[in-house]
Amino acid sequence: MATSTISTAPANSIRPQLEQIAIDLVNRIYGADGPAWGTRLTAIEDTILAVRQVFCEKMLDEALQRQANTAEKRPQSIAQ
């Protein structure tokens, strides 16, 4: 898999939880033995990218909805 240039620093405080989530997802998707022998790397990457897409969409939706739910707390300096 290609290396990323996105900084992971903002996630460092929750890295252990994220790593555990990754382990749990691999267990759910592939089971304890991992992907079957003969599974192409591109197929594994495609699955991981699909999971990442769903995860990112949900996190973004959740974060924006929470922000929207507190619109009355928005500072005047950035109000409309």
Contact map, one row per residue, 1 for C-alpha under 8 A:
11100000000000000000000000000000000000000000100000000000000000000000000000000000
11110000000000000000000000000000000000000000000000000000000000000000000000000000
11111000000000000000000000000000000000000000000000000000000000000000000000000000
01111100000000000000000000000000000000000000000000000000000000000000000000000000
00111110000000000000000000000000000000000000000000000000000000000000000000000000
00011111000000000000000000000000000000000000000000000000000000000000000000000000
00001111110000000000000000000000000000000000000000000000000000000000000000000000
00000111111100000000000000000000000000000000000000000000000000000000000000000000
00000011111100000000000000000000000000000000000000000000000000000000000000000000
00000011111110000000000000000000000000000000000000000000000000000000000000000000
00000001111111100000000000000000000000000000000000000000000000000000000000000000
00000001111111100000000000000000000000000000000000000000000000000000000000000000
00000000011111100000000000000000000000000000000000000000000000000000000000000000
00000000001111111100000000000000000000000000000000000000000000000000000000000000
00000000001111111110000000000000000000000000000000000000000000000000000000000000
00000000000001111111000000000000000000000000000000000000000000000000000000000000
00000000000001111111100000000000000000000000000000000000000000000000000000000000
00000000000001111111110000000000000000000000000000000000000000000000000000000000
00000000000000111111111000000000000000000000000000000000000000000000000000000000
00000000000000011111111100000000000000000000000000000000000000000000000000000000
00000000000000001111111110000000000000000000000000000000000000000000000000000000
00000000000000000111111111000000000000000000000000000000000000000000000000000000
00000000000000000011111111100000000000000000000000000000000000000000000000000000
00000000000000000001111111110000000000000000000000000000000000000000000000000000
00000000000000000000111111111000000000000000000000000000000000000000000000000000
00000000000000000000011111111110010000000000000000000000000000000000000000000000
00000000000000000000001111111111010000000000000000000000000000000000000000000000
00000000000000000000000111111110000000000000000000000000000000000000000000000000
00000000000000000000000011111110000000000000000000000000000000000000000000000000
00000000000000000000000001111111111100000000000000000000000000000000000000000000
00000000000000000000000001111111111000000000000000000000000000000000000000000000
00000000000000000000000000100111110000000000000000000000000000000000000000000000
00000000000000000000000000000111111100000000000000000000000000000000000000000000
00000000000000000000000001100111111100000000000000000000000000000000000000000000
00000000000000000000000000000110111110100001000000000000000000000000000000000000
00000000000000000000000000000100111111100000000000000000000000000000000000000000
00000000000000000000000000000000001111100000000000000000000000000000000000000000
00000000000000000000000000000000000111110000000000000000000000000000000000000000
00000000000000000000000000000000001111111011000000000000000000000000000000000000
00000000000000000000000000000000000001111111000000000000000000000000000000000000
00000000000000000000000000000000000000111111100000000000000000000000000000000000
00000000000000000000000000000000000000011111110000000000000000000000000000000000
00000000000000000000000000000000000000111111111000000000000000000000000000000000
00000000000000000000000000000000001000111111111100000000000000000000000000000000
10000000000000000000000000000000000000001111111110000000000000000000000000000000
00000000000000000000000000000000000000000111111111000000000000000000000000000000
00000000000000000000000000000000000000000011111111100000000000000000000000000000
00000000000000000000000000000000000000000001111111110000000000000000000000000000
00000000000000000000000000000000000000000000111111111000000000000000000000000000
00000000000000000000000000000000000000000000011111111100000000000000000000000000
00000000000000000000000000000000000000000000001111111110000000000000000000000000
00000000000000000000000000000000000000000000000111111111000000000000000000000000
00000000000000000000000000000000000000000000000011111111100000000000000000000000
00000000000000000000000000000000000000000000000001111111110000000000000000000000
00000000000000000000000000000000000000000000000000111111111000000000000000000000
00000000000000000000000000000000000000000000000000011111111100000000000000000000
00000000000000000000000000000000000000000000000000001111111110000000000000000000
00000000000000000000000000000000000000000000000000000111111111000000000000000000
00000000000000000000000000000000000000000000000000000011111111100000000000000000
00000000000000000000000000000000000000000000000000000001111111110000000000000000
00000000000000000000000000000000000000000000000000000000111111111000000000000000
00000000000000000000000000000000000000000000000000000000011111111100000000000000
00000000000000000000000000000000000000000000000000000000001111111110000000000000
00000000000000000000000000000000000000000000000000000000000111111111000000000000
00000000000000000000000000000000000000000000000000000000000011111111100000000000
00000000000000000000000000000000000000000000000000000000000001111111110000000000
00000000000000000000000000000000000000000000000000000000000000111111111000000000
00000000000000000000000000000000000000000000000000000000000000011111111000000000
00000000000000000000000000000000000000000000000000000000000000001111111000000000
00000000000000000000000000000000000000000000000000000000000000000111111111000000
00000000000000000000000000000000000000000000000000000000000000000011111111000000
00000000000000000000000000000000000000000000000000000000000000000000011111000000
00000000000000000000000000000000000000000000000000000000000000000000011111100000
00000000000000000000000000000000000000000000000000000000000000000000011111110110
00000000000000000000000000000000000000000000000000000000000000000000000011111110
00000000000000000000000000000000000000000000000000000000000000000000000001111110
00000000000000000000000000000000000000000000000000000000000000000000000000111110
00000000000000000000000000000000000000000000000000000000000000000000000001111111
00000000000000000000000000000000000000000000000000000000000000000000000001111111
00000000000000000000000000000000000000000000000000000000000000000000000000000111
